[in-house]
């Protein structure tokens, strides 16, 4: 009986973790996009877009 309760508790924890991940994934994606955009802007400011697109560093 104790094992059953333990398994149930683990399932509840897994469910909670999955819910947390589903809640956090849009935030994570948003932050990733924002970071990528900032990086592109910084590269643009530093080098200009020509070397960025031509593939020359």
Backbone as JSON Lines, residues from 0, in Angstrom:
{"i":0,"aa":"X","n":[0.84,-1.21,0.0],"ca":[0.0,0.0,0.0],"c":[0.87,1.26,0.0]}
{"i":1,"aa":"X","n":[1.96,1.22,0.76],"ca":[2.84,2.38,0.84],"c":[3.48,2.68,-0.52]}
{"i":2,"aa":"X","n":[3.84,1.59,-1.24],"ca":[4.43,1.75,-2.57],"c":[3.47,2.45,-3.52]}
{"i":3,"aa":"X","n":[2.19,2.08,-3.43],"ca":[1.17,2.66,-4.29],"c":[1.06,4.17,-4.06]}
{"i":4,"aa":"X","n":[1.09,4.57,-2.79],"ca":[1.01,5.99,-2.44],"c":[2.24,6.72,-2.99]}
{"i":5,"aa":"X","n":[3.4,6.06,-2.89],"ca":[4.64,6.65,-3.41],"c":[4.57,6.87,-4.91]}
{"i":6,"aa":"X","n":[4.07,5.88,-5.62],"ca":[3.92,5.97,-7.08],"c":[2.95,7.1,-7.43]}
{"i":7,"aa":"X","n":[1.85,7.19,-6.7],"ca":[0.85,8.24,-6.93],"c":[1.47,9.62,-6.72]}
{"i":8,"aa":"X","n":[2.26,9.74,-5.65],"ca":[2.94,11.0,-5.35],"c":[3.9,11.37,-6.48]}
{"i":9,"aa":"X","n":[4.66,10.38,-6.97],"ca":[5.59,10.61,-8.08],"c":[4.85,11.08,-9.32]}
{"i":10,"aa":"X","n":[3.71,10.45,-9.61],"ca":[2.91,10.83,-10.77],"c":[2.42,12.27,-10.64]}
{"i":11,"aa":"X","n":[1.98,12.64,-9.42],"ca":[1.55,14.01,-9.16],"c":[2.69,14.99,-9.41]}
{"i":12,"aa":"X","n":[3.89,14.62,-8.96],"ca":[5.07,15.47,-9.15],"c":[5.39,15.62,-10.64]}
{"i":13,"aa":"X","n":[5.32,14.51,-11.38],"ca":[5.59,14.53,-12.82],"c":[4.58,15.43,-13.53]}
{"i":14,"aa":"X","n":[3.31,15.31,-13.14],"ca":[2.25,16.13,-13.71],"c":[2.52,17.61,-13.45]}
{"i":15,"aa":"X","n":[2.92,17.91,-12.21],"ca":[3.24,19.28,-11.83],"c":[4.41,19.82,-12.65]}
{"i":16,"aa":"X","n":[5.45,18.98,-12.82],"ca":[6.63,19.39,-13.59],"c":[6.24,19.66,-15.04]}
{"i":17,"aa":"X","n":[5.41,18.78,-15.62],"ca":[4.97,18.96,-17.0],"c":[4.17,20.26,-17.15]}
{"i":18,"aa":"X","n":[3.31,20.53,-16.17],"ca":[2.52,21.76,-16.19],"c":[3.44,22.98,-16.12]}
{"i":19,"aa":"X","n":[4.46,22.89,-15.26],"ca":[5.44,23.96,-15.1],"c":[6.17,24.19,-16.42]}
{"i":20,"aa":"X","n":[6.57,23.08,-17.08],"ca":[7.29,23.18,-18.36],"c":[6.4,23.82,-19.41]}
{"i":21,"aa":"X","n":[5.12,23.4,-19.48],"ca":[4.21,23.96,-20.48],"c":[3.96,25.45,-20.21]}
{"i":22,"aa":"X","n":[3.97,25.85,-18.92],"ca":[3.8,27.26,-18.58],"c":[5.05,28.06,-18.93]}
{"i":23,"aa":"X","n":[6.24,27.44,-18.73],"ca":[7.49,28.17,-18.9],"c":[8.0,28.2,-20.33]}
{"i":24,"aa":"X","n":[7.59,27.21,-21.15],"ca":[8.13,27.14,-22.5],"c":[7.86,28.4,-23.35]}
{"i":25,"aa":"X","n":[6.66,29.0,-23.31],"ca":[6.47,30.25,-24.08],"c":[7.39,31.35,-23.6]}
{"i":26,"aa":"X","n":[7.59,31.44,-22.28],"ca":[8.49,32.45,-21.71],"c":[9.91,32.2,-22.21]}
{"i":27,"aa":"X","n":[10.33,30.92,-22.19],"ca":[11.66,30.55,-22.65],"c":[11.84,30.89,-24.12]}
{"i":28,"aa":"X","n":[10.84,30.57,-24.94],"ca":[10.89,30.87,-26.38],"c":[10.98,32.38,-26.58]}
{"i":29,"aa":"X","n":[10.18,33.13,-25.82],"ca":[10.18,34.59,-25.91],"c":[11.57,35.15,-25.61]}
{"i":30,"aa":"X","n":[12.17,34.66,-24.5],"ca":[13.5,35.13,-24.11],"c":[14.54,34.77,-25.17]}
{"i":31,"aa":"X","n":[14.43,33.57,-25.74],"ca":[15.36,33.13,-26.79],"c":[15.26,34.05,-27.99]}
{"i":32,"aa":"X","n":[14.03,34.35,-28.41],"ca":[13.8,35.23,-29.56],"c":[14.36,36.62,-29.29]}
{"i":33,"aa":"X","n":[14.09,37.13,-28.09],"ca":[14.56,38.46,-27.71],"c":[16.09,38.51,-27.72]}
{"i":34,"aa":"X","n":[16.73,37.46,-27.17],"ca":[18.19,37.4,-27.14],"c":[18.75,37.37,-28.56]}
{"i":35,"aa":"X","n":[18.13,36.56,-29.42],"ca":[18.57,36.44,-30.82],"c":[18.44,37.8,-31.52]}
{"i":36,"aa":"X","n":[17.33,38.49,-31.29],"ca":[17.1,39.8,-31.92],"c":[18.14,40.81,-31.43]}
{"i":37,"aa":"X","n":[18.4,40.8,-30.11],"ca":[19.4,41.7,-29.55],"c":[20.77,41.42,-30.15]}
{"i":38,"aa":"X","n":[21.12,40.13,-30.31],"ca":[22.39,39.73,-30.88],"c":[22.51,40.24,-32.32]}
{"i":39,"aa":"X","n":[21.43,40.07,-33.09],"ca":[21.43,40.54,-34.48],"c":[21.61,42.05,-34.53]}
{"i":40,"aa":"X","n":[20.93,42.77,-33.64],"ca":[21.04,44.23,-33.6],"c":[22.47,44.64,-33.25]}
{"i":41,"aa":"X","n":[23.06,43.95,-32.26],"ca":[24.44,44.26,-31.86],"c":[25.41,44.0,-33.01]}
{"i":42,"aa":"X","n":[25.22,42.88,-33.71],"ca":[26.07,42.56,-34.86],"c":[25.9,43.63,-35.93]}
{"i":43,"aa":"X","n":[24.68,44.05,-36.16],"ca":[24.37,45.08,-37.15],"c":[25.07,46.37,-36.79]}
{"i":44,"aa":"X","n":[25.0,46.75,-35.52],"ca":[25.63,48.0,-35.07],"c":[27.15,47.91,-35.2]}
{"i":45,"aa":"X","n":[27.7,46.75,-34.84],"ca":[29.16,46.58,-34.81],"c":[29.75,46.47,-36.21]}
{"i":46,"aa":"X","n":[29.16,45.64,-37.06],"ca":[29.76,45.32,-38.35],"c":[28.97,45.84,-39.54]}
{"i":47,"aa":"X","n":[27.69,46.17,-39.34],"ca":[26.83,46.46,-40.46],"c":[26.31,45.15,-41.04]}
{"i":48,"aa":"X","n":[25.26,45.2,-41.84],"ca":[24.6,43.98,-42.31],"c":[25.34,43.31,-43.46]}
{"i":49,"aa":"X","n":[26.17,44.05,-44.2],"ca":[26.82,43.46,-45.38],"c":[27.69,42.26,-44.99]}
{"i":50,"aa":"X","n":[28.65,42.41,-44.08],"ca":[29.47,41.23,-43.74],"c":[28.65,40.13,-43.09]}
{"i":51,"aa":"X","n":[27.59,40.51,-42.37],"ca":[26.74,39.52,-41.72],"c":[26.07,38.61,-42.74]}
{"i":52,"aa":"X","n":[25.59,39.22,-43.83],"ca":[24.89,38.44,-44.85],"c":[25.84,37.77,-45.82]}
{"i":53,"aa":"X","n":[26.98,38.38,-46.1],"ca":[27.93,37.8,-47.04],"c":[28.67,36.62,-46.42]}
{"i":54,"aa":"X","n":[28.65,36.52,-45.09],"ca":[29.32,35.41,-44.43],"c":[30.79,35.7,-44.15]}
{"i":55,"aa":"X","n":[31.18,36.97,-44.36],"ca":[32.56,37.38,-44.04],"c":[32.57,37.96,-42.63]}
{"i":56,"aa":"X","n":[33.57,37.57,-41.86],"ca":[33.65,38.1,-40.48],"c":[34.46,39.38,-40.46]}
